[in-house]
Amino acid sequence: MSRMARPSPAKSCRRGRVRSSFALDGHDYEIDLTNESAAELRSAFRRYIDAGPSGRSAGREHARGDGRTAAVG
């Protein structure tokens, strides 16, 4: 089973834009979006996030290419 996408909190970049990052299938992505587009992205991910397990990784694990999680550290 592959990992679900989990958007991370957006970081500020240029005025009126936010940098949003998320991971999907073991790949990390970071994109600059307008506030409106960032809200649309969060809305699009919401049903998948709500269906996935709750809680967040403390950063000690990274997704592997096969969808499993590997401990780091």
CHARMM internal coordinates of N, CA and C (Angstrom, degrees):
IC EDIT
DIST 1 N 1 CA 1.4559
DIST 1 CA 1 C 1.5364
ANGL 1 N 1 CA 1 C 108.02
DIST 1 C 2 N 1.2894
ANGL 1 CA 1 C 2 N 118.44
DIHE 1 N 1 CA 1 C 2 N 134.55
DIST 2 N 2 CA 1.4574
ANGL 1 C 2 N 2 CA 121.23
DIHE 1 CA 1 C 2 N 2 CA -179.51
DIST 2 CA 2 C 1.5189
ANGL 2 N 2 CA 2 C 111.16
DIHE 1 C 2 N 2 CA 2 C -82.99
DIST 2 C 3 N 1.3120
ANGL 2 CA 2 C 3 N 114.83
DIHE 2 N 2 CA 2 C 3 N 157.61
DIST 3 N 3 CA 1.4630
ANGL 2 C 3 N 3 CA 120.38
DIHE 2 CA 2 C 3 N 3 CA 179.03
DIST 3 CA 3 C 1.5115
ANGL 3 N 3 CA 3 C 109.62
DIHE 2 C 3 N 3 CA 3 C -73.24
DIST 3 C 4 N 1.3121
ANGL 3 CA 3 C 4 N 115.03
DIHE 3 N 3 CA 3 C 4 N 147.24
DIST 4 N 4 CA 1.4621
ANGL 3 C 4 N 4 CA 120.96
DIHE 3 CA 3 C 4 N 4 CA 177.12
DIST 4 CA 4 C 1.5281
ANGL 4 N 4 CA 4 C 108.87
DIHE 3 C 4 N 4 CA 4 C -79.93
DIST 4 C 5 N 1.3015
ANGL 4 CA 4 C 5 N 116.47
DIHE 4 N 4 CA 4 C 5 N 153.78
DIST 5 N 5 CA 1.4533
ANGL 4 C 5 N 5 CA 121.08
DIHE 4 CA 4 C 5 N 5 CA 174.97
DIST 5 CA 5 C 1.5124
ANGL 5 N 5 CA 5 C 108.62
DIHE 4 C 5 N 5 CA 5 C -71.92
DIST 5 C 6 N 1.3047
ANGL 5 CA 5 C 6 N 116.46
DIHE 5 N 5 CA 5 C 6 N 137.33
DIST 6 N 6 CA 1.4570
ANGL 5 C 6 N 6 CA 122.11
DIHE 5 CA 5 C 6 N 6 CA 177.85
DIST 6 CA 6 C 1.5218
ANGL 6 N 6 CA 6 C 107.90
DIHE 5 C 6 N 6 CA 6 C -132.14
DIST 6 C 7 N 1.3166
ANGL 6 CA 6 C 7 N 119.13
DIHE 6 N 6 CA 6 C 7 N 101.87
DIST 7 N 7 CA 1.4564
ANGL 6 C 7 N 7 CA 119.56
DIHE 6 CA 6 C 7 N 7 CA 177.12
DIST 7 CA 7 C 1.5164
ANGL 7 N 7 CA 7 C 109.96
DIHE 6 C 7 N 7 CA 7 C -64.37
DIST 7 C 8 N 1.2981
ANGL 7 CA 7 C 8 N 116.92
DIHE 7 N 7 CA 7 C 8 N 138.42
DIST 8 N 8 CA 1.4589
ANGL 7 C 8 N 8 CA 119.60
DIHE 7 CA 7 C 8 N 8 CA 176.09
DIST 8 CA 8 C 1.5211
ANGL 8 N 8 CA 8 C 108.40
DIHE 7 C 8 N 8 CA 8 C -93.46
DIST 8 C 9 N 1.3373
ANGL 8 CA 8 C 9 N 116.51
DIHE 8 N 8 CA 8 C 9 N 166.33
DIST 9 N 9 CA 1.4683
ANGL 8 C 9 N 9 CA 118.30
DIHE 8 CA 8 C 9 N 9 CA 179.30
DIST 9 CA 9 C 1.5234
ANGL 9 N 9 CA 9 C 110.74
DIHE 8 C 9 N 9 CA 9 C -56.27
DIST 9 C 10 N 1.2915
ANGL 9 CA 9 C 10 N 115.89
DIHE 9 N 9 CA 9 C 10 N 139.23
DIST 10 N 10 CA 1.4633
ANGL 9 C 10 N 10 CA 121.01
DIHE 9 CA 9 C 10 N 10 CA -178.93
DIST 10 CA 10 C 1.5185
ANGL 10 N 10 CA 10 C 110.43
DIHE 9 C 10 N 10 CA 10 C -73.45
DIST 10 C 11 N 1.3153
ANGL 10 CA 10 C 11 N 115.72
DIHE 10 N 10 CA 10 C 11 N 146.21
DIST 11 N 11 CA 1.4554
ANGL 10 C 11 N 11 CA 121.66
DIHE 10 CA 10 C 11 N 11 CA 176.04
DIST 11 CA 11 C 1.5231
ANGL 11 N 11 CA 11 C 107.85
DIHE 10 C 11 N 11 CA 11 C -108.70
DIST 11 C 12 N 1.3114
ANGL 11 CA 11 C 12 N 115.98
DIHE 11 N 11 CA 11 C 12 N 148.61
DIST 12 N 12 CA 1.4587
ANGL 11 C 12 N 12 CA 119.31
DIHE 11 CA 11 C 12 N 12 CA 178.84
DIST 12 CA 12 C 1.5193
ANGL 12 N 12 CA 12 C 110.04
DIHE 11 C 12 N 12 CA 12 C -72.25
DIST 12 C 13 N 1.2932
ANGL 12 CA 12 C 13 N 117.08
DIHE 12 N 12 CA 12 C 13 N 141.66
DIST 13 N 13 CA 1.4529
ANGL 12 C 13 N 13 CA 122.37
DIHE 12 CA 12 C 13 N 13 CA 170.81
DIST 13 CA 13 C 1.5222
ANGL 13 N 13 CA 13 C 106.38
DIHE 12 C 13 N 13 CA 13 C -129.45
DIST 13 C 14 N 1.3035
ANGL 13 CA 13 C 14 N 119.19
DIHE 13 N 13 CA 13 C 14 N -122.96
DIST 14 N 14 CA 1.4600
ANGL 13 C 14 N 14 CA 119.74
DIHE 13 CA 13 C 14 N 14 CA 179.56
DIST 14 CA 14 C 1.5154
ANGL 14 N 14 CA 14 C 111.07
DIHE 13 C 14 N 14 CA 14 C -67.53
DIST 14 C 15 N 1.3129
ANGL 14 CA 14 C 15 N 115.53
DIHE 14 N 14 CA 14 C 15 N 156.37
DIST 15 N 15 CA 1.4671
ANGL 14 C 15 N 15 CA 121.40
DIHE 14 CA 14 C 15 N 15 CA -179.45
DIST 15 CA 15 C 1.5295
ANGL 15 N 15 CA 15 C 110.95
DIHE 14 C 15 N 15 CA 15 C -53.39
DIST 15 C 16 N 1.3334
ANGL 15 CA 15 C 16 N 115.79
DIHE 15 N 15 CA 15 C 16 N 129.74
DIST 16 N 16 CA 1.4492
ANGL 15 C 16 N 16 CA 120.59
DIHE 15 CA 15 C 16 N 16 CA 178.81
DIST 16 CA 16 C 1.5175
ANGL 16 N 16 CA 16 C 114.38
DIHE 15 C 16 N 16 CA 16 C 80.67
DIST 16 C 17 N 1.3252
ANGL 16 CA 16 C 17 N 116.66
DIHE 16 N 16 CA 16 C 17 N 4.05
DIST 17 N 17 CA 1.4619
ANGL 16 C 17 N 17 CA 121.21
DIHE 16 CA 16 C 17 N 17 CA 179.55
DIST 17 CA 17 C 1.5217
ANGL 17 N 17 CA 17 C 108.38
DIHE 16 C 17 N 17 CA 17 C -130.47
DIST 17 C 18 N 1.3084
ANGL 17 CA 17 C 18 N 115.94
DIHE 17 N 17 CA 17 C 18 N 155.06
DIST 18 N 18 CA 1.4598
ANGL 17 C 18 N 18 CA 121.46
DIHE 17 CA 17 C 18 N 18 CA 176.12
DIST 18 CA 18 C 1.5265
ANGL 18 N 18 CA 18 C 108.63
DIHE 17 C 18 N 18 CA 18 C -129.80
DIST 18 C 19 N 1.3133
ANGL 18 CA 18 C 19 N 115.70
DIHE 18 N 18 CA 18 C 19 N 148.73
DIST 19 N 19 CA 1.4595
ANGL 18 C 19 N 19 CA 120.99
DIHE 18 CA 18 C 19 N 19 CA 174.42
DIST 19 CA 19 C 1.5161
ANGL 19 N 19 CA 19 C 106.60
DIHE 18 C 19 N 19 CA 19 C -95.17
DIST 19 C 20 N 1.2956
ANGL 19 CA 19 C 20 N 116.68
DIHE 19 N 19 CA 19 C 20 N 118.87
DIST 20 N 20 CA 1.4595
ANGL 19 C 20 N 20 CA 122.36
DIHE 19 CA 19 C 20 N 20 CA -179.59
DIST 20 CA 20 C 1.5188
ANGL 20 N 20 CA 20 C 108.86
DIHE 19 C 20 N 20 CA 20 C -110.65
DIST 20 C 21 N 1.3195
ANGL 20 CA 20 C 21 N 115.79
DIHE 20 N 20 CA 20 C 21 N 137.66
DIST 21 N 21 CA 1.4573
ANGL 20 C 21 N 21 CA 119.53
DIHE 20 CA 20 C 21 N 21 CA 177.14
DIST 21 CA 21 C 1.5167
ANGL 21 N 21 CA 21 C 109.24
DIHE 20 C 21 N 21 CA 21 C -126.47
DIST 21 C 22 N 1.3207
ANGL 21 CA 21 C 22 N 115.32
DIHE 21 N 21 CA 21 C 22 N 148.62
DIST 22 N 22 CA 1.4547
ANGL 21 C 22 N 22 CA 121.04
DIHE 21 CA 21 C 22 N 22 CA 178.71
DIST 22 CA 22 C 1.5209
ANGL 22 N 22 CA 22 C 107.89
DIHE 21 C 22 N 22 CA 22 C -155.57
DIST 22 C 23 N 1.3150
ANGL 22 CA 22 C 23 N 115.69
DIHE 22 N 22 CA 22 C 23 N 164.21
DIST 23 N 23 CA 1.4610
ANGL 22 C 23 N 23 CA 121.45
DIHE 22 CA 22 C 23 N 23 CA 178.09
DIST 23 CA 23 C 1.5190
ANGL 23 N 23 CA 23 C 108.74
DIHE 22 C 23 N 23 CA 23 C -125.07
DIST 23 C 24 N 1.3133
ANGL 23 CA 23 C 24 N 115.37
DIHE 23 N 23 CA 23 C 24 N 144.04
DIST 24 N 24 CA 1.4570
ANGL 23 C 24 N 24 CA 121.05
DIHE 23 CA 23 C 24 N 24 CA 178.36
DIST 24 CA 24 C 1.5211
ANGL 24 N 24 CA 24 C 107.75
DIHE 23 C 24 N 24 CA 24 C -147.89
DIST 24 C 25 N 1.3137
ANGL 24 CA 24 C 25 N 116.49
DIHE 24 N 24 CA 24 C 25 N 126.70
DIST 25 N 25 CA 1.4652
ANGL 24 C 25 N 25 CA 122.12
DIHE 24 CA 24 C 25 N 25 CA 178.42
DIST 25 CA 25 C 1.5286
ANGL 25 N 25 CA 25 C 112.62
DIHE 24 C 25 N 25 CA 25 C 53.53
DIST 25 C 26 N 1.3161
ANGL 25 CA 25 C 26 N 116.44
DIHE 25 N 25 CA 25 C 26 N 39.03
DIST 26 N 26 CA 1.4577
ANGL 25 C 26 N 26 CA 120.98
DIHE 25 CA 25 C 26 N 26 CA 176.08
DIST 26 CA 26 C 1.5164
ANGL 26 N 26 CA 26 C 115.29
DIHE 25 C 26 N 26 CA 26 C 81.65
DIST 26 C 27 N 1.3155
ANGL 26 CA 26 C 27 N 118.04
DIHE 26 N 26 CA 26 C 27 N 6.28
DIST 27 N 27 CA 1.4628
ANGL 26 C 27 N 27 CA 122.00
DIHE 26 CA 26 C 27 N 27 CA 179.01
DIST 27 CA 27 C 1.5221
ANGL 27 N 27 CA 27 C 108.96
DIHE 26 C 27 N 27 CA 27 C -114.71
DIST 27 C 28 N 1.3280
ANGL 27 CA 27 C 28 N 116.38
DIHE 27 N 27 CA 27 C 28 N 134.59
DIST 28 N 28 CA 1.4599
ANGL 27 C 28 N 28 CA 121.91
DIHE 27 CA 27 C 28 N 28 CA 178.63
DIST 28 CA 28 C 1.5215
ANGL 28 N 28 CA 28 C 109.51
DIHE 27 C 28 N 28 CA 28 C -94.67
DIST 28 C 29 N 1.3180
ANGL 28 CA 28 C 29 N 115.82
DIHE 28 N 28 CA 28 C 29 N 139.72
DIST 29 N 29 CA 1.4614
ANGL 28 C 29 N 29 CA 122.52
DIHE 28 CA 28 C 29 N 29 CA 179.01
DIST 29 CA 29 C 1.5205
ANGL 29 N 29 CA 29 C 109.13
DIHE 28 C 29 N 29 CA 29 C -129.34
DIST 29 C 30 N 1.3108
ANGL 29 CA 29 C 30 N 116.64
DIHE 29 N 29 CA 29 C 30 N 145.50
DIST 30 N 30 CA 1.4633
ANGL 29 C 30 N 30 CA 122.48
DIHE 29 CA 29 C 30 N 30 CA 176.57
DIST 30 CA 30 C 1.5217
ANGL 30 N 30 CA 30 C 107.18
DIHE 29 C 30 N 30 CA 30 C -140.13
DIST 30 C 31 N 1.3312
ANGL 30 CA 30 C 31 N 115.77
DIHE 30 N 30 CA 30 C 31 N 124.46
DIST 31 N 31 CA 1.4588
ANGL 30 C 31 N 31 CA 120.05
DIHE 30 CA 30 C 31 N 31 CA -177.25
DIST 31 CA 31 C 1.5212
ANGL 31 N 31 CA 31 C 110.01
DIHE 30 C 31 N 31 CA 31 C -136.00
DIST 31 C 32 N 1.3178
ANGL 31 CA 31 C 32 N 116.07
DIHE 31 N 31 CA 31 C 32 N 148.90
DIST 32 N 32 CA 1.4604
ANGL 31 C 32 N 32 CA 121.93
DIHE 31 CA 31 C 32 N 32 CA 175.04
DIST 32 CA 32 C 1.5239
ANGL 32 N 32 CA 32 C 107.96
DIHE 31 C 32 N 32 CA 32 C -93.30
DIST 32 C 33 N 1.3281
ANGL 32 CA 32 C 33 N 115.96
DIHE 32 N 32 CA 32 C 33 N 129.17
DIST 33 N 33 CA 1.4569
ANGL 32 C 33 N 33 CA 121.76
DIHE 32 CA 32 C 33 N 33 CA -178.05
DIST 33 CA 33 C 1.5167
ANGL 33 N 33 CA 33 C 110.46
DIHE 32 C 33 N 33 CA 33 C -132.88
DIST 33 C 34 N 1.3190
ANGL 33 CA 33 C 34 N 116.15
DIHE 33 N 33 CA 33 C 34 N 156.75
DIST 34 N 34 CA 1.4587
ANGL 33 C 34 N 34 CA 119.13
DIHE 33 CA 33 C 34 N 34 CA 168.77
DIST 34 CA 34 C 1.5234
ANGL 34 N 34 CA 34 C 106.89
DIHE 33 C 34 N 34 CA 34 C -70.28
DIST 34 C 35 N 1.3164
ANGL 34 CA 34 C 35 N 117.16
DIHE 34 N 34 CA 34 C 35 N 163.24
DIST 35 N 35 CA 1.4629
ANGL 34 C 35 N 35 CA 120.46
DIHE 34 CA 34 C 35 N 35 CA 177.74
DIST 35 CA 35 C 1.5296
ANGL 35 N 35 CA 35 C 110.68
DIHE 34 C 35 N 35 CA 35 C -57.38
DIST 35 C 36 N 1.3217
ANGL 35 CA 35 C 36 N 116.50
DIHE 35 N 35 CA 35 C 36 N -39.92
DIST 36 N 36 CA 1.4668
ANGL 35 C 36 N 36 CA 121.01
DIHE 35 CA 35 C 36 N 36 CA -179.96
DIST 36 CA 36 C 1.5306
ANGL 36 N 36 CA 36 C 111.30
DIHE 35 C 36 N 36 CA 36 C -65.35
DIST 36 C 37 N 1.3268
ANGL 36 CA 36 C 37 N 117.00
DIHE 36 N 36 CA 36 C 37 N -44.86
DIST 37 N 37 CA 1.4646
ANGL 36 C 37 N 37 CA 120.42
DIHE 36 CA 36 C 37 N 37 CA 179.47
DIST 37 CA 37 C 1.5242
ANGL 37 N 37 CA 37 C 111.58
DIHE 36 C 37 N 37 CA 37 C -66.52
DIST 37 C 38 N 1.3271
ANGL 37 CA 37 C 38 N 117.04
DIHE 37 N 37 CA 37 C 38 N -36.51
DIST 38 N 38 CA 1.4658
ANGL 37 C 38 N 38 CA 120.65
DIHE 37 CA 37 C 38 N 38 CA 177.29
DIST 38 CA 38 C 1.5264
ANGL 38 N 38 CA 38 C 110.39
DIHE 37 C 38 N 38 CA 38 C -62.92
DIST 38 C 39 N 1.3199
ANGL 38 CA 38 C 39 N 116.74
DIHE 38 N 38 CA 38 C 39 N -40.38
DIST 39 N 39 CA 1.4672
ANGL 38 C 39 N 39 CA 120.72
DIHE 38 CA 38 C 39 N 39 CA 177.77
DIST 39 CA 39 C 1.5277
ANGL 39 N 39 CA 39 C 110.31
DIHE 38 C 39 N 39 CA 39 C -64.86
DIST 39 C 40 N 1.3343
ANGL 39 CA 39 C 40 N 117.46
DIHE 39 N 39 CA 39 C 40 N -39.03
DIST 40 N 40 CA 1.4645
ANGL 39 C 40 N 40 CA 121.19
DIHE 39 CA 39 C 40 N 40 CA 177.57
DIST 40 CA 40 C 1.5261
ANGL 40 N 40 CA 40 C 111.00
DIHE 39 C 40 N 40 CA 40 C -64.49
DIST 40 C 41 N 1.3392
ANGL 40 CA 40 C 41 N 116.90
DIHE 40 N 40 CA 40 C 41 N -40.96
DIST 41 N 41 CA 1.4620
ANGL 40 C 41 N 41 CA 120.73
DIHE 40 CA 40 C 41 N 41 CA 178.60
DIST 41 CA 41 C 1.5287
ANGL 41 N 41 CA 41 C 110.56
DIHE 40 C 41 N 41 CA 41 C -63.03
DIST 41 C 42 N 1.3284
ANGL 41 CA 41 C 42 N 116.53
DIHE 41 N 41 CA 41 C 42 N -46.13
DIST 42 N 42 CA 1.4691
ANGL 41 C 42 N 42 CA 120.34
DIHE 41 CA 41 C 42 N 42 CA 178.10
DIST 42 CA 42 C 1.5237
ANGL 42 N 42 CA 42 C 110.86
DIHE 41 C 42 N 42 CA 42 C -60.22
DIST 42 C 43 N 1.3175
ANGL 42 CA 42 C 43 N 116.32
DIHE 42 N 42 CA 42 C 43 N -40.79
DIST 43 N 43 CA 1.4600
ANGL 42 C 43 N 43 CA 120.75
DIHE 42 CA 42 C 43 N 43 CA 179.29
DIST 43 CA 43 C 1.5329
ANGL 43 N 43 CA 43 C 110.71
DIHE 42 C 43 N 43 CA 43 C -64.16
DIST 43 C 44 N 1.3284
ANGL 43 CA 43 C 44 N 116.59
DIHE 43 N 43 CA 43 C 44 N -40.93
DIST 44 N 44 CA 1.4634
ANGL 43 C 44 N 44 CA 120.68
DIHE 43 CA 43 C 44 N 44 CA 179.71
DIST 44 CA 44 C 1.5283
ANGL 44 N 44 CA 44 C 111.47
DIHE 43 C 44 N 44 CA 44 C -64.78
DIST 44 C 45 N 1.3335
ANGL 44 CA 44 C 45 N 117.67
DIHE 44 N 44 CA 44 C 45 N -36.62
DIST 45 N 45 CA 1.4653
ANGL 44 C 45 N 45 CA 122.00
DIHE 44 CA 44 C 45 N 45 CA 179.96
DIST 45 CA 45 C 1.5255
ANGL 45 N 45 CA 45 C 112.96
DIHE 44 C 45 N 45 CA 45 C -80.29
DIST 45 C 46 N 1.3149
ANGL 45 CA 45 C 46 N 117.72
DIHE 45 N 45 CA 45 C 46 N -20.10
DIST 46 N 46 CA 1.4704
ANGL 45 C 46 N 46 CA 121.86
DIHE 45 CA 45 C 46 N 46 CA -169.99
DIST 46 CA 46 C 1.5198
ANGL 46 N 46 CA 46 C 113.61
DIHE 45 C 46 N 46 CA 46 C -52.34
DIST 46 C 47 N 1.3186
ANGL 46 CA 46 C 47 N 118.63
DIHE 46 N 46 CA 46 C 47 N -47.37
DIST 47 N 47 CA 1.4734
ANGL 46 C 47 N 47 CA 119.50
DIHE 46 CA 46 C 47 N 47 CA -176.31
DIST 47 CA 47 C 1.5201
ANGL 47 N 47 CA 47 C 111.68
DIHE 46 C 47 N 47 CA 47 C -65.06
DIST 47 C 48 N 1.3231
ANGL 47 CA 47 C 48 N 117.91
DIHE 47 N 47 CA 47 C 48 N -31.69
DIST 48 N 48 CA 1.4594
ANGL 47 C 48 N 48 CA 121.11
DIHE 47 CA 47 C 48 N 48 CA 178.54
DIST 48 CA 48 C 1.5325
ANGL 48 N 48 CA 48 C 110.81
DIHE 47 C 48 N 48 CA 48 C -76.27
DIST 48 C 49 N 1.3105
ANGL 48 CA 48 C 49 N 116.07
DIHE 48 N 48 CA 48 C 49 N -39.90
DIST 49 N 49 CA 1.4657
ANGL 48 C 49 N 49 CA 120.36
DIHE 48 CA 48 C 49 N 49 CA 177.93
DIST 49 CA 49 C 1.5177
ANGL 49 N 49 CA 49 C 109.99
DIHE 48 C 49 N 49 CA 49 C -64.12
DIST 49 C 50 N 1.3247
ANGL 49 CA 49 C 50 N 116.15
DIHE 49 N 49 CA 49 C 50 N -44.06
DIST 50 N 50 CA 1.4640
ANGL 49 C 50 N 50 CA 120.07
DIHE 49 CA 49 C 50 N 50 CA 179.87
DIST 50 CA 50 C 1.5255
ANGL 50 N 50 CA 50 C 111.85
DIHE 49 C 50 N 50 CA 50 C -63.31
DIST 50 C 51 N 1.3227
ANGL 50 CA 50 C 51 N 117.90
DIHE 50 N 50 CA 50 C 51 N -30.92
DIST 51 N 51 CA 1.4621
ANGL 50 C 51 N 51 CA 121.62
DIHE 50 CA 50 C 51 N 51 CA -179.01
DIST 51 CA 51 C 1.5278
ANGL 51 N 51 CA 51 C 112.59
DIHE 50 C 51 N 51 CA 51 C -81.68
DIST 51 C 52 N 1.3344
ANGL 51 CA 51 C 52 N 117.06
DIHE 51 N 51 CA 51 C 52 N -18.26
DIST 52 N 52 CA 1.4582
ANGL 51 C 52 N 52 CA 120.65
DIHE 51 CA 51 C 52 N 52 CA -178.32
DIST 52 CA 52 C 1.5146
ANGL 52 N 52 CA 52 C 112.36
DIHE 51 C 52 N 52 CA 52 C -83.73
DIST 52 C 53 N 1.3335
ANGL 52 CA 52 C 53 N 116.55
DIHE 52 N 52 CA 52 C 53 N 174.75
DIST 53 N 53 CA 1.4604
ANGL 52 C 53 N 53 CA 120.08
DIHE 52 CA 52 C 53 N 53 CA 178.51
DIST 53 CA 53 C 1.5245
ANGL 53 N 53 CA 53 C 110.70
DIHE 52 C 53 N 53 CA 53 C -66.60
DIST 53 C 54 N 1.3221
ANGL 53 CA 53 C 54 N 116.06
DIHE 53 N 53 CA 53 C 54 N 148.16
DIST 54 N 54 CA 1.4633
ANGL 53 C 54 N 54 CA 119.54
DIHE 53 CA 53 C 54 N 54 CA -179.89
DIST 54 CA 54 C 1.5187
ANGL 54 N 54 CA 54 C 109.89
DIHE 53 C 54 N 54 CA 54 C -84.55
DIST 54 C 55 N 1.3205
ANGL 54 CA 54 C 55 N 115.92
DIHE 54 N 54 CA 54 C 55 N 165.29
DIST 55 N 55 CA 1.4561
ANGL 54 C 55 N 55 CA 121.47
DIHE 54 CA 54 C 55 N 55 CA 179.92
DIST 55 CA 55 C 1.5094
ANGL 55 N 55 CA 55 C 110.41
DIHE 54 C 55 N 55 CA 55 C 99.21
DIST 55 C 56 N 1.3175
ANGL 55 CA 55 C 56 N 114.63
DIHE 55 N 55 CA 55 C 56 N 162.38
DIST 56 N 56 CA 1.4588
ANGL 55 C 56 N 56 CA 120.73
DIHE 55 CA 55 C 56 N 56 CA -179.43
DIST 56 CA 56 C 1.5043
ANGL 56 N 56 CA 56 C 109.43
DIHE 55 C 56 N 56 CA 56 C -127.98
DIST 56 C 57 N 1.2876
ANGL 56 CA 56 C 57 N 116.21
DIHE 56 N 56 CA 56 C 57 N 149.09
DIST 57 N 57 CA 1.4543
ANGL 56 C 57 N 57 CA 121.65
DIHE 56 CA 56 C 57 N 57 CA 175.54
DIST 57 CA 57 C 1.5160
ANGL 57 N 57 CA 57 C 108.57
DIHE 56 C 57 N 57 CA 57 C -71.45
DIST 57 C 58 N 1.3144
ANGL 57 CA 57 C 58 N 116.07
DIHE 57 N 57 CA 57 C 58 N 144.80
DIST 58 N 58 CA 1.4629
ANGL 57 C 58 N 58 CA 121.07
DIHE 57 CA 57 C 58 N 58 CA 178.28
DIST 58 CA 58 C 1.5173
ANGL 58 N 58 CA 58 C 110.87
DIHE 57 C 58 N 58 CA 58 C -84.16
DIST 58 C 59 N 1.3298
ANGL 58 CA 58 C 59 N 117.57
DIHE 58 N 58 CA 58 C 59 N 12.10
DIST 59 N 59 CA 1.4543
ANGL 58 C 59 N 59 CA 120.61
DIHE 58 CA 58 C 59 N 59 CA 178.36
DIST 59 CA 59 C 1.5164
ANGL 59 N 59 CA 59 C 112.92
DIHE 58 C 59 N 59 CA 59 C 88.49
DIST 59 C 60 N 1.3159
ANGL 59 CA 59 C 60 N 118.66
DIHE 59 N 59 CA 59 C 60 N 7.33
DIST 60 N 60 CA 1.4534
ANGL 59 C 60 N 60 CA 122.18
DIHE 59 CA 59 C 60 N 60 CA -178.56
DIST 60 CA 60 C 1.5215
ANGL 60 N 60 CA 60 C 111.66
DIHE 59 C 60 N 60 CA 60 C -94.11
DIST 60 C 61 N 1.3111
ANGL 60 CA 60 C 61 N 117.55
DIHE 60 N 60 CA 60 C 61 N -2.25
DIST 61 N 61 CA 1.4523
ANGL 60 C 61 N 61 CA 121.10
DIHE 60 CA 60 C 61 N 61 CA -179.25
DIST 61 CA 61 C 1.5229
ANGL 61 N 61 CA 61 C 109.21
DIHE 60 C 61 N 61 CA 61 C -129.85
DIST 61 C 62 N 1.2909
ANGL 61 CA 61 C 62 N 115.43
DIHE 61 N 61 CA 61 C 62 N 147.89
DIST 62 N 62 CA 1.4620
ANGL 61 C 62 N 62 CA 120.84
DIHE 61 CA 61 C 62 N 62 CA 177.40
DIST 62 CA 62 C 1.5180
ANGL 62 N 62 CA 62 C 108.06
DIHE 61 C 62 N 62 CA 62 C -129.74
DIST 62 C 63 N 1.2980
ANGL 62 CA 62 C 63 N 116.40
DIHE 62 N 62 CA 62 C 63 N 145.96
DIST 63 N 63 CA 1.4597
ANGL 62 C 63 N 63 CA 120.23
DIHE 62 CA 62 C 63 N 63 CA 178.33
DIST 63 CA 63 C 1.5142
ANGL 63 N 63 CA 63 C 109.69
DIHE 62 C 63 N 63 CA 63 C -71.49
DIST 63 C 64 N 1.3194
ANGL 63 CA 63 C 64 N 116.16
DIHE 63 N 63 CA 63 C 64 N 141.48
DIST 64 N 64 CA 1.4489
ANGL 63 C 64 N 64 CA 122.29
DIHE 63 CA 63 C 64 N 64 CA 175.16
DIST 64 CA 64 C 1.5147
ANGL 64 N 64 CA 64 C 108.24
DIHE 63 C 64 N 64 CA 64 C -96.56
DIST 64 C 65 N 1.3029
ANGL 64 CA 64 C 65 N 117.28
DIHE 64 N 64 CA 64 C 65 N 161.63
DIST 65 N 65 CA 1.4532
ANGL 64 C 65 N 65 CA 121.64
DIHE 64 CA 64 C 65 N 65 CA -178.95
DIST 65 CA 65 C 1.5150
ANGL 65 N 65 CA 65 C 114.07
DIHE 64 C 65 N 65 CA 65 C -59.78
DIST 65 C 66 N 1.3472
ANGL 65 CA 65 C 66 N 117.57
DIHE 65 N 65 CA 65 C 66 N -22.79
DIST 66 N 66 CA 1.4598
ANGL 65 C 66 N 66 CA 119.78
DIHE 65 CA 65 C 66 N 66 CA -179.21
DIST 66 CA 66 C 1.5188
ANGL 66 N 66 CA 66 C 112.42
DIHE 65 C 66 N 66 CA 66 C -89.85
DIST 66 C 67 N 1.3345
ANGL 66 CA 66 C 67 N 117.30
DIHE 66 N 66 CA 66 C 67 N 7.87
DIST 67 N 67 CA 1.4594
ANGL 66 C 67 N 67 CA 121.31
DIHE 66 CA 66 C 67 N 67 CA 177.32
DIST 67 CA 67 C 1.5121
ANGL 67 N 67 CA 67 C 114.32
DIHE 66 C 67 N 67 CA 67 C 90.08
DIST 67 C 68 N 1.3505
ANGL 67 CA 67 C 68 N 117.00
DIHE 67 N 67 CA 67 C 68 N -10.72
DIST 68 N 68 CA 1.4622
ANGL 67 C 68 N 68 CA 119.17
DIHE 67 CA 67 C 68 N 68 CA 177.06
DIST 68 CA 68 C 1.5174
ANGL 68 N 68 CA 68 C 108.94
DIHE 67 C 68 N 68 CA 68 C -84.74
DIST 68 C 69 N 1.3147
ANGL 68 CA 68 C 69 N 116.03
DIHE 68 N 68 CA 68 C 69 N 167.05
DIST 69 N 69 CA 1.4528
ANGL 68 C 69 N 69 CA 121.18
DIHE 68 CA 68 C 69 N 69 CA -179.42
DIST 69 CA 69 C 1.5201
ANGL 69 N 69 CA 69 C 109.32
DIHE 68 C 69 N 69 CA 69 C -105.23
DIST 69 C 70 N 1.3166
ANGL 69 CA 69 C 70 N 116.29
DIHE 69 N 69 CA 69 C 70 N 133.75
DIST 70 N 70 CA 1.4567
ANGL 69 C 70 N 70 CA 120.92
DIHE 69 CA 69 C 70 N 70 CA 178.77
DIST 70 CA 70 C 1.5180
ANGL 70 N 70 CA 70 C 109.46
DIHE 69 C 70 N 70 CA 70 C -112.85
DIST 70 C 71 N 1.3289
ANGL 70 CA 70 C 71 N 116.66
DIHE 70 N 70 CA 70 C 71 N 134.90
DIST 71 N 71 CA 1.4634
ANGL 70 C 71 N 71 CA 120.89
DIHE 70 CA 70 C 71 N 71 CA 177.88
DIST 71 CA 71 C 1.5198
ANGL 71 N 71 CA 71 C 109.14
DIHE 70 C 71 N 71 CA 71 C -71.75
DIST 71 C 72 N 1.3148
ANGL 71 CA 71 C 72 N 116.12
DIHE 71 N 71 CA 71 C 72 N 144.04
DIST 72 N 72 CA 1.4581
ANGL 71 C 72 N 72 CA 122.61
DIHE 71 CA 71 C 72 N 72 CA 179.03
DIST 72 CA 72 C 1.5090
ANGL 72 N 72 CA 72 C 107.88
DIHE 71 C 72 N 72 CA 72 C -124.57
DIST 72 C 73 N 1.2973
ANGL 72 CA 72 C 73 N 116.88
DIHE 72 N 72 CA 72 C 73 N 141.79
DIST 73 N 73 CA 1.4378
ANGL 72 C 73 N 73 CA 115.20
DIHE 72 CA 72 C 73 N 73 CA 171.89
DIST 73 CA 73 C 1.4385
ANGL 73 N 73 CA 73 C 116.52
DIHE 72 C 73 N 73 CA 73 C 132.51
END
COOR INIT
IC SEED 1 N 1 CA 1 C
IC BUILD
